[in-house]
Amino acid sequence: MSKRTKAYLAVFIALSVAGFIVLASYQYKRRGSDAINFTAGKKTGSELSEIHYTGTRAGRLVWELNADSAKIAQSQDITELDTVKAAFYAVSGSVYRLTAQEGRLKESDGFIDVGGGVVVVSDTGERFVTDKLRYTIKSREITSKGKVEVISKGMNVTGSGLIVEVEKDKFTLLKDVRAIIYDAVQ
């Protein structure tokens, strides 16, 4: 092999390594943004069954969603879900678990809407019951405009409008709030 060929080969290898480093650093920087991953168990016609979505932020799992089945309308960027179960994870370790009869995921807008027998249970024991709610991926909030019942140890609260700030492990009922407190005096 001539010196000229060796020189070209060395330059080619150096440029290839430099390109790989640039590509790897670009991918590493992108990991800081939200990502949605999807897996499906079986495809039956235009429906999928045993659906599993996950959402990550900075390489950390922040939410996951399971559904018995889904219909994906790619032209509208909407996934319609049946029998939904989801979990939302805070950095502190708090977990909110959701169940609902149906749902819709709109990835481009960053929303998960659910309805029908919606129940969210926090790992500290609060139970939120409503007809419909929305999880906003970017703000990490669970919200409902409708009536909500909050059941917890020693207290039942009802109201309209709900905001659960997952990262702050805090909830707010917005209006028409009524509370029943049990065993207030011991």
VMD Tcl script that builds the backbone (N, CA, C; Angstrom):
set m [mol new atoms 558]
animate dup $m
set s [atomselect $m all]
$s set {name element resname resid chain x y z} {
  {N N MET 1 A 0.842 -1.163 0.000}
  {CA C MET 1 A 0.000 0.000 0.000}
  {C C MET 1 A 0.900 1.243 0.000}
  {N N SER 2 A 0.597 2.200 -0.852}
  {CA C SER 2 A 1.432 3.396 -0.974}
  {C C SER 2 A 1.152 4.372 0.172}
  {N N LYS 3 A 2.078 5.303 0.342}
  {CA C LYS 3 A 1.919 6.311 1.403}
  {C C LYS 3 A 0.692 7.176 1.154}
  {N N ARG 4 A 0.425 7.450 -0.091}
  {CA C ARG 4 A -0.728 8.284 -0.441}
  {C C ARG 4 A -2.037 7.575 -0.059}
  {N N THR 5 A -2.155 6.283 -0.325}
  {CA C THR 5 A -3.337 5.494 0.025}
  {C C THR 5 A -3.495 5.433 1.538}
  {N N LYS 6 A -2.392 5.246 2.244}
  {CA C LYS 6 A -2.432 5.220 3.709}
  {C C LYS 6 A -2.913 6.559 4.262}
  {N N ALA 7 A -2.462 7.652 3.659}
  {CA C ALA 7 A -2.871 8.982 4.112}
  {C C ALA 7 A -4.372 9.183 3.905}
  {N N TYR 8 A -4.871 8.790 2.712}
  {CA C TYR 8 A -6.310 8.898 2.449}
  {C C TYR 8 A -7.116 8.041 3.431}
  {N N LEU 9 A -6.642 6.864 3.698}
  {CA C LEU 9 A -7.308 5.962 4.626}
  {C C LEU 9 A -7.327 6.551 6.036}
  {N N ALA 10 A -6.225 7.144 6.466}
  {CA C ALA 10 A -6.149 7.758 7.798}
  {C C ALA 10 A -7.126 8.936 7.907}
  {N N VAL 11 A -7.201 9.775 6.861}
  {CA C VAL 11 A -8.129 10.909 6.851}
  {C C VAL 11 A -9.570 10.404 6.881}
  {N N PHE 12 A -9.858 9.370 6.088}
  {CA C PHE 12 A -11.208 8.798 6.076}
  {C C PHE 12 A -11.601 8.279 7.456}
  {N N ILE 13 A -10.717 7.563 8.119}
  {CA C ILE 13 A -11.000 7.020 9.456}
  {C C ILE 13 A -11.195 8.163 10.463}
  {N N ALA 14 A -10.349 9.188 10.390}
  {CA C ALA 14 A -10.460 10.328 11.308}
  {C C ALA 14 A -11.793 11.050 11.115}
  {N N LEU 15 A -12.210 11.271 9.881}
  {CA C LEU 15 A -13.491 11.935 9.611}
  {C C LEU 15 A -14.671 11.057 10.058}
  {N N SER 16 A -14.553 9.758 9.885}
  {CA C SER 16 A -15.615 8.846 10.323}
  {C C SER 16 A -15.780 8.892 11.838}
  {N N VAL 17 A -14.677 8.870 12.561}
  {CA C VAL 17 A -14.722 8.943 14.024}
  {C C VAL 17 A -15.300 10.277 14.459}
  {N N ALA 18 A -14.882 11.375 13.834}
  {CA C ALA 18 A -15.407 12.697 14.177}
  {C C ALA 18 A -16.910 12.762 13.913}
  {N N GLY 19 A -17.361 12.216 12.803}
  {CA C GLY 19 A -18.790 12.184 12.492}
  {C C GLY 19 A -19.575 11.388 13.515}
  {N N PHE 20 A -19.033 10.267 13.929}
  {CA C PHE 20 A -19.690 9.449 14.958}
  {C C PHE 20 A -19.812 10.217 16.264}
  {N N ILE 21 A -18.760 10.938 16.658}
  {CA C ILE 21 A -18.795 11.719 17.904}
  {C C ILE 21 A -19.850 12.817 17.825}
  {N N VAL 22 A -19.922 13.511 16.698}
  {CA C VAL 22 A -20.934 14.564 16.525}
  {C C VAL 22 A -22.336 13.963 16.601}
  {N N LEU 23 A -22.568 12.848 15.927}
  {CA C LEU 23 A -23.876 12.193 15.946}
  {C C LEU 23 A -24.235 11.724 17.353}
  {N N ALA 24 A -23.300 11.141 18.065}
  {CA C ALA 24 A -23.558 10.656 19.430}
  {C C ALA 24 A -23.876 11.812 20.363}
  {N N SER 25 A -23.159 12.933 20.257}
  {CA C SER 25 A -23.441 14.076 21.137}
  {C C SER 25 A -24.798 14.693 20.810}
  {N N TYR 26 A -25.176 14.717 19.536}
  {CA C TYR 26 A -26.493 15.220 19.148}
  {C C TYR 26 A -27.597 14.360 19.755}
  {N N GLN 27 A -27.459 13.050 19.683}
  {CA C GLN 27 A -28.457 12.137 20.255}
  {C C GLN 27 A -28.515 12.285 21.767}
  {N N TYR 28 A -27.375 12.472 22.419}
  {CA C TYR 28 A -27.335 12.632 23.880}
  {C C TYR 28 A -28.082 13.890 24.298}
  {N N LYS 29 A -27.884 14.996 23.558}
  {CA C LYS 29 A -28.572 16.250 23.880}
  {C C LYS 29 A -30.074 16.109 23.698}
  {N N ARG 30 A -30.538 15.365 22.698}
  {CA C ARG 30 A -31.963 15.180 22.433}
  {C C ARG 30 A -32.646 14.393 23.541}
  {N N ARG 31 A -31.897 13.576 24.292}
  {CA C ARG 31 A -32.505 12.761 25.341}
  {C C ARG 31 A -33.135 13.606 26.437}
  {N N GLY 32 A -32.756 14.879 26.570}
  {CA C GLY 32 A -33.312 15.739 27.599}
  {C C GLY 32 A -34.771 16.090 27.348}
  {N N SER 33 A -35.245 15.968 26.132}
  {CA C SER 33 A -36.635 16.302 25.831}
  {C C SER 33 A -37.535 15.100 26.081}
  {N N ASP 34 A -38.837 15.352 26.044}
  {CA C ASP 34 A -39.800 14.274 26.259}
  {C C ASP 34 A -39.763 13.303 25.085}
  {N N ALA 35 A -39.956 12.044 25.384}
  {CA C ALA 35 A -40.009 11.028 24.340}
  {C C ALA 35 A -41.183 10.105 24.625}
  {N N ILE 36 A -41.828 9.647 23.580}
  {CA C ILE 36 A -42.925 8.701 23.708}
  {C C ILE 36 A -42.528 7.439 22.964}
  {N N ASN 37 A -42.587 6.319 23.655}
  {CA C ASN 37 A -42.254 5.033 23.060}
  {C C ASN 37 A -43.505 4.173 23.041}
  {N N PHE 38 A -43.598 3.304 22.058}
  {CA C PHE 38 A -44.817 2.542 21.842}
  {C C PHE 38 A -44.478 1.092 21.530}
  {N N THR 39 A -45.234 0.181 22.142}
  {CA C THR 39 A -45.147 -1.233 21.761}
  {C C THR 39 A -46.559 -1.808 21.738}
  {N N ALA 40 A -46.778 -2.782 20.890}
  {CA C ALA 40 A -48.077 -3.443 20.801}
  {C C ALA 40 A -47.866 -4.941 20.789}
  {N N GLY 41 A -48.797 -5.648 21.391}
  {CA C GLY 41 A -48.705 -7.099 21.443}
  {C C GLY 41 A -49.087 -7.744 20.130}
  {N N LYS 42 A -50.311 -7.555 19.688}
  {CA C LYS 42 A -50.814 -8.229 18.490}
  {C C LYS 42 A -51.531 -7.229 17.600}
  {N N LYS 43 A -51.419 -7.427 16.306}
  {CA C LYS 43 A -52.163 -6.597 15.362}
  {C C LYS 43 A -53.273 -7.446 14.777}
  {N N THR 44 A -54.515 -6.966 14.909}
  {CA C THR 44 A -55.659 -7.683 14.353}
  {C C THR 44 A -56.417 -6.714 13.456}
  {N N GLY 45 A -56.171 -6.770 12.191}
  {CA C GLY 45 A -56.819 -5.857 11.256}
  {C C GLY 45 A -56.326 -4.447 11.475}
  {N N SER 46 A -57.251 -3.481 11.608}
  {CA C SER 46 A -56.877 -2.087 11.823}
  {C C SER 46 A -56.759 -1.751 13.305}
  {N N GLU 47 A -56.896 -2.740 14.146}
  {CA C GLU 47 A -56.771 -2.551 15.591}
  {C C GLU 47 A -55.512 -3.211 16.117}
  {N N LEU 48 A -55.020 -2.664 17.206}
  {CA C LEU 48 A -53.903 -3.261 17.924}
  {C C LEU 48 A -54.417 -3.671 19.300}
  {N N SER 49 A -53.836 -4.720 19.847}
  {CA C SER 49 A -54.213 -5.123 21.200}
  {C C SER 49 A -52.982 -5.132 22.088}
  {N N GLU 50 A -53.230 -5.109 23.381}
  {CA C GLU 50 A -52.167 -5.122 24.387}
  {C C GLU 50 A -51.177 -3.980 24.140}
  {N N ILE 51 A -51.672 -2.758 24.211}
  {CA C ILE 51 A -50.899 -1.557 23.917}
  {C C ILE 51 A -50.114 -1.117 25.148}
  {N N HIS 52 A -48.878 -0.660 24.926}
  {CA C HIS 52 A -48.052 -0.115 26.003}
  {C C HIS 52 A -47.301 1.103 25.480}
  {N N TYR 53 A -47.616 2.276 26.019}
  {CA C TYR 53 A -46.902 3.506 25.701}
  {C C TYR 53 A -46.101 3.905 26.930}
  {N N THR 54 A -44.957 4.537 26.713}
  {CA C THR 54 A -44.201 5.121 27.823}
  {C C THR 54 A -43.755 6.511 27.426}
  {N N GLY 55 A -43.632 7.365 28.416}
  {CA C GLY 55 A -43.113 8.710 28.202}
  {C C GLY 55 A -41.911 8.920 29.097}
  {N N THR 56 A -40.846 9.456 28.523}
  {CA C THR 56 A -39.633 9.703 29.303}
  {C C THR 56 A -39.253 11.168 29.206}
  {N N ARG 57 A -38.527 11.618 30.199}
  {CA C ARG 57 A -37.979 12.972 30.217}
  {C C ARG 57 A -36.580 12.866 30.812}
  {N N ALA 58 A -35.596 13.335 30.093}
  {CA C ALA 58 A -34.201 13.272 30.525}
  {C C ALA 58 A -33.802 11.838 30.874}
  {N N GLY 59 A -34.314 10.883 30.094}
  {CA C GLY 59 A -33.962 9.487 30.290}
  {C C GLY 59 A -34.679 8.799 31.435}
  {N N ARG 60 A -35.636 9.485 32.086}
  {CA C ARG 60 A -36.354 8.930 33.228}
  {C C ARG 60 A -37.810 8.683 32.850}
  {N N LEU 61 A -38.340 7.529 33.237}
  {CA C LEU 61 A -39.741 7.202 32.978}
  {C C LEU 61 A -40.623 8.150 33.781}
  {N N VAL 62 A -41.524 8.892 33.093}
  {CA C VAL 62 A -42.416 9.824 33.790}
  {C C VAL 62 A -43.881 9.401 33.695}
  {N N TRP 63 A -44.221 8.601 32.682}
  {CA C TRP 63 A -45.569 8.048 32.612}
  {C C TRP 63 A -45.555 6.802 31.753}
  {N N GLU 64 A -46.528 5.941 32.016}
  {CA C GLU 64 A -46.745 4.789 31.156}
  {C C GLU 64 A -48.239 4.543 31.060}
  {N N LEU 65 A -48.638 4.009 29.920}
  {CA C LEU 65 A -50.044 3.809 29.633}
  {C C LEU 65 A -50.221 2.440 28.997}
  {N N ASN 66 A -51.198 1.691 29.485}
  {CA C ASN 66 A -51.549 0.390 28.920}
  {C C ASN 66 A -53.016 0.415 28.528}
  {N N ALA 67 A -53.342 -0.280 27.456}
  {CA C ALA 67 A -54.728 -0.388 27.023}
  {C C ALA 67 A -54.940 -1.766 26.424}
  {N N ASP 68 A -56.147 -2.273 26.573}
  {CA C ASP 68 A -56.467 -3.572 25.990}
  {C C ASP 68 A -56.412 -3.532 24.470}
  {N N SER 69 A -56.879 -2.406 23.886}
  {CA C SER 69 A -56.842 -2.290 22.427}
  {C C SER 69 A -56.766 -0.824 22.034}
  {N N ALA 70 A -56.389 -0.602 20.766}
  {CA C ALA 70 A -56.279 0.759 20.248}
  {C C ALA 70 A -56.549 0.777 18.757}
  {N N LYS 71 A -57.116 1.886 18.323}
  {CA C LYS 71 A -57.269 2.178 16.902}
  {C C LYS 71 A -56.454 3.433 16.649}
  {N N ILE 72 A -55.523 3.340 15.724}
  {CA C ILE 72 A -54.637 4.459 15.459}
  {C C ILE 72 A -55.050 5.130 14.157}
  {N N ALA 73 A -55.391 6.416 14.251}
  {CA C ALA 73 A -55.712 7.221 13.070}
  {C C ALA 73 A -54.520 8.139 12.836}
  {N N GLN 74 A -53.532 7.660 12.072}
  {CA C GLN 74 A -52.300 8.415 11.876}
  {C C GLN 74 A -52.538 9.735 11.170}
  {N N SER 75 A -53.519 9.800 10.304}
  {CA C SER 75 A -53.793 11.052 9.593}
  {C C SER 75 A -54.232 12.143 10.560}
  {N N GLN 76 A -54.835 11.755 11.676}
  {CA C GLN 76 A -55.277 12.726 12.675}
  {C C GLN 76 A -54.368 12.720 13.903}
  {N N ASP 77 A -53.366 11.856 13.929}
  {CA C ASP 77 A -52.440 11.733 15.057}
  {C C ASP 77 A -53.194 11.436 16.364}
  {N N ILE 78 A -54.207 10.584 16.273}
  {CA C ILE 78 A -55.009 10.224 17.448}
  {C C ILE 78 A -55.011 8.714 17.597}
  {N N THR 79 A -54.790 8.268 18.819}
  {CA C THR 79 A -54.905 6.863 19.143}
  {C C THR 79 A -56.077 6.708 20.096}
  {N N GLU 80 A -57.105 5.979 19.672}
  {CA C GLU 80 A -58.269 5.719 20.526}
  {C C GLU 80 A -58.024 4.432 21.295}
  {N N LEU 81 A -58.225 4.479 22.615}
  {CA C LEU 81 A -57.857 3.390 23.507}
  {C C LEU 81 A -59.071 2.829 24.238}
  {N N ASP 82 A -59.045 1.528 24.513}
  {CA C ASP 82 A -60.083 0.875 25.317}
  {C C ASP 82 A -59.442 0.264 26.558}
  {N N THR 83 A -60.149 0.363 27.676}
  {CA C THR 83 A -59.716 -0.164 28.972}
  {C C THR 83 A -58.294 0.315 29.275}
  {N N VAL 84 A -58.232 1.540 29.775}
  {CA C VAL 84 A -56.969 2.239 29.971}
  {C C VAL 84 A -56.490 2.108 31.412}
  {N N LYS 85 A -55.191 1.852 31.555}
  {CA C LYS 85 A -54.511 1.899 32.856}
  {C C LYS 85 A -53.239 2.697 32.634}
  {N N ALA 86 A -52.980 3.643 33.539}
  {CA C ALA 86 A -51.790 4.475 33.387}
  {C C ALA 86 A -51.167 4.736 34.748}
  {N N ALA 87 A -49.910 5.113 34.725}
  {CA C ALA 87 A -49.203 5.515 35.939}
  {C C ALA 87 A -48.376 6.744 35.604}
  {N N PHE 88 A -48.358 7.711 36.532}
  {CA C PHE 88 A -47.616 8.947 36.368}
  {C C PHE 88 A -46.626 9.040 37.529}
  {N N TYR 89 A -45.345 9.202 37.213}
  {CA C TYR 89 A -44.282 9.127 38.213}
  {C C TYR 89 A -43.643 10.494 38.435}
  {N N ALA 90 A -43.552 10.913 39.702}
  {CA C ALA 90 A -42.874 12.157 40.053}
  {C C ALA 90 A -41.412 11.850 40.386}
  {N N VAL 91 A -40.572 12.866 40.310}
  {CA C VAL 91 A -39.164 12.710 40.652}
  {C C VAL 91 A -39.019 12.254 42.102}
  {N N SER 92 A -39.922 12.725 42.975}
  {CA C SER 92 A -39.856 12.387 44.402}
  {C C SER 92 A -40.167 10.916 44.677}
  {N N GLY 93 A -40.726 10.234 43.675}
  {CA C GLY 93 A -41.093 8.835 43.857}
  {C C GLY 93 A -42.594 8.631 43.981}
  {N N SER 94 A -43.356 9.711 44.096}
  {CA C SER 94 A -44.820 9.603 44.162}
  {C C SER 94 A -45.353 9.025 42.855}
  {N N VAL 95 A -46.436 8.241 42.987}
  {CA C VAL 95 A -47.042 7.611 41.814}
  {C C VAL 95 A -48.549 7.845 41.863}
  {N N TYR 96 A -49.117 8.211 40.720}
  {CA C TYR 96 A -50.567 8.317 40.557}
  {C C TYR 96 A -50.967 7.256 39.548}
  {N N ARG 97 A -51.910 6.387 39.927}
  {CA C ARG 97 A -52.359 5.301 39.045}
  {C C ARG 97 A -53.781 5.591 38.590}
  {N N LEU 98 A -54.016 5.451 37.294}
  {CA C LEU 98 A -55.291 5.804 36.678}
  {C C LEU 98 A -55.911 4.582 36.030}
  {N N THR 99 A -57.236 4.474 36.126}
  {CA C THR 99 A -57.996 3.496 35.343}
  {C C THR 99 A -59.176 4.227 34.708}
  {N N ALA 100 A -59.533 3.806 33.499}
  {CA C ALA 100 A -60.669 4.395 32.788}
  {C C ALA 100 A -61.140 3.406 31.729}
  {N N GLN 101 A -62.387 3.566 31.309}
  {CA C GLN 101 A -62.943 2.673 30.292}
  {C C GLN 101 A -62.389 2.951 28.906}
  {N N GLU 102 A -62.090 4.239 28.612}
  {CA C GLU 102 A -61.624 4.598 27.279}
  {C C GLU 102 A -60.701 5.805 27.344}
  {N N GLY 103 A -59.979 6.032 26.254}
  {CA C GLY 103 A -59.089 7.176 26.221}
  {C C GLY 103 A -58.664 7.525 24.814}
  {N N ARG 104 A -57.988 8.660 24.721}
  {CA C ARG 104 A -57.438 9.132 23.451}
  {C C ARG 104 A -56.079 9.748 23.726}
  {N N LEU 105 A -55.111 9.358 22.937}
  {CA C LEU 105 A -53.774 9.922 23.028}
  {C C LEU 105 A -53.526 10.743 21.778}
  {N N LYS 106 A -53.197 12.015 21.945}
  {CA C LYS 106 A -52.833 12.875 20.821}
  {C C LYS 106 A -51.384 13.295 21.050}
  {N N GLU 107 A -50.467 12.534 20.439}
  {CA C GLU 107 A -49.037 12.717 20.684}
  {C C GLU 107 A -48.538 14.109 20.324}
  {N N SER 108 A -48.940 14.638 19.172}
  {CA C SER 108 A -48.404 15.922 18.725}
  {C C SER 108 A -48.787 17.061 19.664}
  {N N ASP 109 A -49.960 16.992 20.288}
  {CA C ASP 109 A -50.390 18.022 21.226}
  {C C ASP 109 A -49.994 17.696 22.661}
  {N N GLY 110 A -49.598 16.456 22.917}
  {CA C GLY 110 A -49.143 16.076 24.248}
  {C C GLY 110 A -50.253 15.884 25.260}
  {N N PHE 111 A -51.383 15.294 24.831}
  {CA C PHE 111 A -52.520 15.079 25.719}
  {C C PHE 111 A -52.914 13.613 25.761}
  {N N ILE 112 A -53.339 13.178 26.941}
  {CA C ILE 112 A -54.015 11.897 27.102}
  {C C ILE 112 A -55.354 12.220 27.743}
  {N N ASP 113 A -56.445 12.026 27.009}
  {CA C ASP 113 A -57.791 12.246 27.529}
  {C C ASP 113 A -58.414 10.897 27.838}
  {N N VAL 114 A -59.060 10.772 29.002}
  {CA C VAL 114 A -59.724 9.522 29.361}
  {C C VAL 114 A -61.130 9.821 29.854}
  {N N GLY 115 A -62.001 8.813 29.749}
  {CA C GLY 115 A -63.375 8.973 30.192}
  {C C GLY 115 A -63.992 7.639 30.561}
  {N N GLY 116 A -65.117 7.713 31.265}
  {CA C GLY 116 A -65.843 6.509 31.656}
  {C C GLY 116 A -65.269 5.853 32.889}
  {N N GLY 117 A -65.874 6.118 34.028}
  {CA C GLY 117 A -65.427 5.484 35.268}
  {C C GLY 117 A -63.990 5.794 35.624}
  {N N VAL 118 A -63.598 7.039 35.495}
  {CA C VAL 118 A -62.206 7.428 35.731}
  {C C VAL 118 A -61.891 7.447 37.228}
  {N N VAL 119 A -60.835 6.745 37.602}
  {CA C VAL 119 A -60.359 6.730 38.991}
  {C C VAL 119 A -58.848 6.910 38.969}
  {N N VAL 120 A -58.363 7.861 39.771}
  {CA C VAL 120 A -56.927 8.067 39.949}
  {C C VAL 120 A -56.646 7.861 41.431}
  {N N VAL 121 A -55.647 7.039 41.732}
  {CA C VAL 121 A -55.287 6.764 43.120}
  {C C VAL 121 A -53.826 7.153 43.324}
  {N N SER 122 A -53.589 8.000 44.352}
  {CA C SER 122 A -52.211 8.369 44.672}
  {C C SER 122 A -51.625 7.332 45.607}
  {N N ASP 123 A -50.311 7.294 45.680}
  {CA C ASP 123 A -49.693 6.321 46.576}
  {C C ASP 123 A -49.830 6.714 48.040}
  {N N THR 124 A -50.352 7.926 48.314}
  {CA C THR 124 A -50.621 8.330 49.692}
  {C C THR 124 A -52.077 8.090 50.081}
  {N N GLY 125 A -52.867 7.522 49.170}
  {CA C GLY 125 A -54.216 7.101 49.514}
  {C C GLY 125 A -55.356 7.940 48.990}
  {N N GLU 126 A -55.094 9.114 48.421}
  {CA C GLU 126 A -56.201 9.888 47.853}
  {C C GLU 126 A -56.730 9.178 46.625}
  {N N ARG 127 A -58.051 9.210 46.501}
  {CA C ARG 127 A -58.731 8.565 45.369}
  {C C ARG 127 A -59.587 9.639 44.699}
  {N N PHE 128 A -59.313 9.913 43.424}
  {CA C PHE 128 A -60.025 10.927 42.653}
  {C C PHE 128 A -60.966 10.204 41.692}
  {N N VAL 129 A -62.262 10.524 41.753}
  {CA C VAL 129 A -63.255 9.869 40.906}
  {C C VAL 129 A -63.955 10.945 40.080}
  {N N THR 130 A -64.015 10.740 38.756}
  {CA C THR 130 A -64.648 11.704 37.863}
  {C C THR 130 A -65.075 10.997 36.580}
  {N N ASP 131 A -65.763 11.715 35.707}
  {CA C ASP 131 A -66.191 11.139 34.430}
  {C C ASP 131 A -65.126 11.251 33.345}
  {N N LYS 132 A -64.408 12.388 33.328}
  {CA C LYS 132 A -63.397 12.639 32.296}
  {C C LYS 132 A -62.232 13.393 32.909}
  {N N LEU 133 A -61.052 13.164 32.360}
  {CA C LEU 133 A -59.914 13.994 32.739}
  {C C LEU 133 A -58.863 13.967 31.655}
  {N N ARG 134 A -57.896 14.860 31.798}
  {CA C ARG 134 A -56.807 14.995 30.822}
  {C C ARG 134 A -55.480 15.007 31.558}
  {N N TYR 135 A -54.506 14.288 30.985}
  {CA C TYR 135 A -53.122 14.386 31.449}
  {C C TYR 135 A -52.360 15.147 30.380}
  {N N THR 136 A -51.707 16.233 30.791}
  {CA C THR 136 A -50.908 17.034 29.871}
  {C C THR 136 A -49.444 16.654 30.063}
  {N N ILE 137 A -48.850 16.130 29.013}
  {CA C ILE 137 A -47.505 15.571 29.095}
  {C C ILE 137 A -46.474 16.633 29.456}
  {N N LYS 138 A -46.525 17.795 28.831}
  {CA C LYS 138 A -45.506 18.824 29.051}
  {C C LYS 138 A -45.551 19.385 30.468}
  {N N SER 139 A -46.731 19.753 30.952}
  {CA C SER 139 A -46.836 20.365 32.285}
  {C C SER 139 A -46.926 19.341 33.407}
  {N N ARG 140 A -47.155 18.043 33.045}
  {CA C ARG 140 A -47.266 16.964 34.024}
  {C C ARG 140 A -48.418 17.213 34.987}
  {N N GLU 141 A -49.558 17.641 34.434}
  {CA C GLU 141 A -50.752 17.894 35.241}
  {C C GLU 141 A -51.900 16.994 34.811}
  {N N ILE 142 A -52.668 16.563 35.801}
  {CA C ILE 142 A -53.910 15.836 35.585}
  {C C ILE 142 A -55.016 16.840 35.862}
  {N N THR 143 A -55.917 17.061 34.887}
  {CA C THR 143 A -56.957 18.070 35.066}
  {C C THR 143 A -58.318 17.524 34.670}
  {N N SER 144 A -59.347 18.106 35.292}
  {CA C SER 144 A -60.723 17.783 34.930}
  {C C SER 144 A -61.550 19.047 35.077}
  {N N LYS 145 A -62.471 19.265 34.147}
  {CA C LYS 145 A -63.382 20.402 34.236}
  {C C LYS 145 A -64.679 20.019 34.926}
  {N N GLY 146 A -64.953 18.725 35.017}
  {CA C GLY 146 A -66.213 18.241 35.561}
  {C C GLY 146 A -66.198 18.080 37.066}
  {N N LYS 147 A -67.255 17.409 37.545}
  {CA C LYS 147 A -67.370 17.134 38.974}
  {C C LYS 147 A -66.361 16.065 39.375}
  {N N VAL 148 A -65.802 16.237 40.565}
  {CA C VAL 148 A -64.774 15.334 41.073}
  {C C VAL 148 A -65.077 15.009 42.525}
  {N N GLU 149 A -64.878 13.754 42.883}
  {CA C GLU 149 A -64.964 13.350 44.278}
  {C C GLU 149 A -63.572 12.884 44.700}
  {N N VAL 150 A -63.103 13.421 45.828}
  {CA C VAL 150 A -61.810 13.035 46.374}
  {C C VAL 150 A -62.084 12.302 47.684}
  {N N ILE 151 A -61.642 11.066 47.734}
  {CA C ILE 151 A -61.869 10.233 48.912}
  {C C ILE 151 A -60.504 9.933 49.521}
  {N N SER 152 A -60.374 10.249 50.803}
  {CA C SER 152 A -59.119 9.943 51.486}
  {C C SER 152 A -59.430 9.563 52.927}
  {N N LYS 153 A -58.441 9.123 53.632}
  {CA C LYS 153 A -58.634 8.701 55.013}
  {C C LYS 153 A -59.139 9.881 55.841}
  {N N GLY 154 A -60.328 9.723 56.399}
  {CA C GLY 154 A -60.892 10.742 57.270}
  {C C GLY 154 A -61.597 11.883 56.583}
  {N N MET 155 A -61.694 11.861 55.228}
  {CA C MET 155 A -62.312 13.005 54.561}
  {C C MET 155 A -62.789 12.637 53.160}
  {N N ASN 156 A -63.956 13.152 52.813}
  {CA C ASN 156 A -64.474 13.096 51.440}
  {C C ASN 156 A -64.700 14.529 50.994}
  {N N VAL 157 A -64.226 14.859 49.792}
  {CA C VAL 157 A -64.364 16.209 49.261}
  {C C VAL 157 A -64.943 16.101 47.862}
  {N N THR 158 A -65.908 16.981 47.556}
  {CA C THR 158 A -66.442 17.056 46.200}
  {C C THR 158 A -66.278 18.474 45.696}
  {N N GLY 159 A -66.225 18.607 44.381}
  {CA C GLY 159 A -66.110 19.921 43.775}
  {C C GLY 159 A -66.104 19.798 42.273}
  {N N SER 160 A -65.953 20.928 41.616}
  {CA C SER 160 A -65.870 20.969 40.160}
  {C C SER 160 A -64.516 21.535 39.768}
  {N N GLY 161 A -63.911 20.902 38.805}
  {CA C GLY 161 A -62.597 21.337 38.343}
  {C C GLY 161 A -61.506 20.792 39.240}
  {N N LEU 162 A -60.530 20.147 38.638}
  {CA C LEU 162 A -59.442 19.528 39.390}
  {C C LEU 162 A -58.125 19.785 38.682}
  {N N ILE 163 A -57.101 20.095 39.462}
  {CA C ILE 163 A -55.732 20.160 38.954}
  {C C ILE 163 A -54.867 19.349 39.910}
  {N N VAL 164 A -54.218 18.312 39.378}
  {CA C VAL 164 A -53.244 17.545 40.157}
  {C C VAL 164 A -51.883 17.846 39.550}
  {N N GLU 165 A -50.998 18.451 40.331}
  {CA C GLU 165 A -49.639 18.738 39.893}
  {C C GLU 165 A -48.780 17.556 40.326}
  {N N VAL 166 A -48.475 16.685 39.385}
  {CA C VAL 166 A -47.792 15.431 39.691}
  {C C VAL 166 A -46.445 15.675 40.358}
  {N N GLU 167 A -45.643 16.578 39.817}
  {CA C GLU 167 A -44.309 16.813 40.373}
  {C C GLU 167 A -44.350 17.417 41.773}
  {N N LYS 168 A -45.368 18.212 42.067}
  {CA C LYS 168 A -45.469 18.833 43.389}
  {C C LYS 168 A -46.263 17.977 44.366}
  {N N ASP 169 A -46.853 16.869 43.869}
  {CA C ASP 169 A -47.676 15.986 44.707}
  {C C ASP 169 A -48.760 16.802 45.421}
  {N N LYS 170 A -49.474 17.619 44.621}
  {CA C LYS 170 A -50.449 18.569 45.157}
  {C C LYS 170 A -51.687 18.552 44.272}
  {N N PHE 171 A -52.873 18.672 44.899}
  {CA C PHE 171 A -54.086 18.794 44.092}
  {C C PHE 171 A -54.905 19.986 44.551}
  {N N THR 172 A -55.704 20.526 43.604}
  {CA C THR 172 A -56.566 21.666 43.879}
  {C C THR 172 A -57.930 21.407 43.261}
  {N N LEU 173 A -58.990 21.563 44.054}
  {CA C LEU 173 A -60.363 21.591 43.531}
  {C C LEU 173 A -60.698 23.054 43.311}
  {N N LEU 174 A -61.287 23.396 42.160}
  {CA C LEU 174 A -61.413 24.790 41.760}
  {C C LEU 174 A -62.663 25.512 42.243}
  {N N LYS 175 A -63.819 24.818 42.323}
  {CA C LYS 175 A -65.031 25.531 42.749}
  {C C LYS 175 A -66.063 24.553 43.305}
  {N N ASP 176 A -67.079 25.117 43.934}
  {CA C ASP 176 A -68.180 24.341 44.525}
  {C C ASP 176 A -67.665 23.223 45.437}
  {N N VAL 177 A -66.687 23.553 46.256}
  {CA C VAL 177 A -66.029 22.561 47.101}
  {C C VAL 177 A -66.851 22.329 48.371}
  {N N ARG 178 A -67.084 21.058 48.659}
  {CA C ARG 178 A -67.769 20.635 49.885}
  {C C ARG 178 A -66.968 19.487 50.482}
  {N N ALA 179 A -66.817 19.525 51.804}
  {CA C ALA 179 A -66.018 18.493 52.461}
  {C C ALA 179 A -66.782 17.881 53.625}
  {N N ILE 180 A -66.592 16.603 53.819}
  {CA C ILE 180 A -67.093 15.885 54.989}
  {C C ILE 180 A -65.856 15.306 55.671}
  {N N ILE 181 A -65.683 15.684 56.944}
  {CA C ILE 181 A -64.517 15.229 57.699}
  {C C ILE 181 A -64.984 14.247 58.749}
  {N N TYR 182 A -64.328 13.097 58.801}
  {CA C TYR 182 A -64.668 12.037 59.742}
  {C C TYR 182 A -63.654 12.019 60.887}
  {N N ASP 183 A -64.098 11.689 62.056}
  {CA C ASP 183 A -63.213 11.537 63.215}
  {C C ASP 183 A -62.334 12.773 63.406}
  {N N ALA 184 A -62.932 13.975 63.334}
  {CA C ALA 184 A -62.173 15.201 63.491}
  {C C ALA 184 A -61.705 15.380 64.934}
  {N N VAL 185 A -62.521 14.943 65.886}
  {CA C VAL 185 A -62.177 15.070 67.299}
  {C C VAL 185 A -61.946 13.689 67.854}
  {N N GLN 186 A -60.814 13.517 68.504}
  {CA C GLN 186 A -60.528 12.204 69.071}
  {C C GLN 186 A -60.354 12.283 70.561}
}
mol reanalyze $m
mol bondsrecalc $m
mol representation Tube
mol addrep $m
